[in-house]
């Protein structure tokens, strides 16, 4: 029996069984439910939404007050059209009313999480173990549409843990990656030397799949093409965290000779949608999430609102994620009854560069600043090849520990030749569209 099948059939179920967790159960369920008809999917989704609403109306103080203020009672929500009348939840509300948004009977312990925010507003929130198992199962299914299964060798062009990692944490993380056969390369600071080492490591590791941030995949692909290098045996490339354009697909196909599979997710929900083998939009994990699009009067991309159907600890109902996109009525010939997102209108993220040739991934800032609780909003602007300005709106002055964390993380990535200036500001400027621009390069 192949190693990945041993993992999926025996080791993973045994591990989660001892912990009394539901991840294997939801994996099995999602494997079956993806082949339901679209009508069956909608019926299941609405039943889950109704249960969540009952829980929120009864046990979450903020929703009780918020919905009462607009004259909406639980009995008024009888169908999808009624659900759409509920006022959306904003990132600012989550940050301002965190305690009130937590359920008084959460159905499980609360696990703290944080996101750097796709639009420069960090958010801190809680989920339950069951919610985490649902989203992990959805993520595993999304990756499986490319042929990837846990235990198949995968090279990750990814981030690195924030802060100082203890010896125990390092051993635990290394063991986890070893069992899953994952080789993880931190790619926040990208240089030819890094890509050469990554290529050499890949030849030894022999990955079947490559997973990475879009900007990292692009840089690595360009490096391989420029040096006429090939990593043999790659079956698919999976992209995450940033918008995918056709030029990226062409670049990946040229460098790796395999198709790119786009995925869409966020820290608040993990995997939201992903491409199947047809590559005509991304299937939404509708059994776990309800995704709506508020109509745009000018026919442009619509703001996405997302409801997590299984986070009973801190329910996110009609949450403004900060992204815009187009939902699709296309019936996918793959046979899955899951609804589709046709395209995500990407946020503006730019790679910054330093005099010594480093390319700094825009994901770095979101990854680090989500763990600095004083930061409400931020913008990164490259002043020169030697100077970067990090503007931050603060809820209170930076603590010594937060300043130390920022210095520590910047020293991991930048040489002393590059100065990162941290500047508290009263407001972060927006684009004419109203969106924030997280990173601003110098061209």
Buried (B, 14 or more C-beta within 10 A) or exposed (E): EEBBEEBBEEBBBEBBEEEEBBBBBBBEBBEEBBEBEBEEBBEBBBEBBBEBBEBBBEBBBBBBEBBEEEEBEBEEBEEEEEBEEBEBBBBEBBBEBBEBBBBEEBBBEBBEBBBBBBBBBBBBBBBBBBBBBBBBBBBBBBBBBBBBBBBBBBBBBBBBEBEEEEEEEEEEEEEEBEBBBBBBBBBBBBBEEBBEEBBEEBEEBBBBBBBBBBBBBBBBBBBBBEEEBBBEEBBBBBBBBBBBEEEBBEBBBEBBEBBBBBBBBBBBBBBBBBBBBBEBBBBBBBBBBBBBBEEEEEEEBBBBBBBBBBBBBBBBBBBBBBBBBBBBEEEBEBEBBBBBBBBBBBBBBBBBBBEEEBBBBBBBBBBBBBBBBBBBBBBBBBEEBEEBBBBBBBEEEBEEEBBEBBEEBBEBBBEEEBEBEBEEBEEBEEEEEEBBBBBBBEE
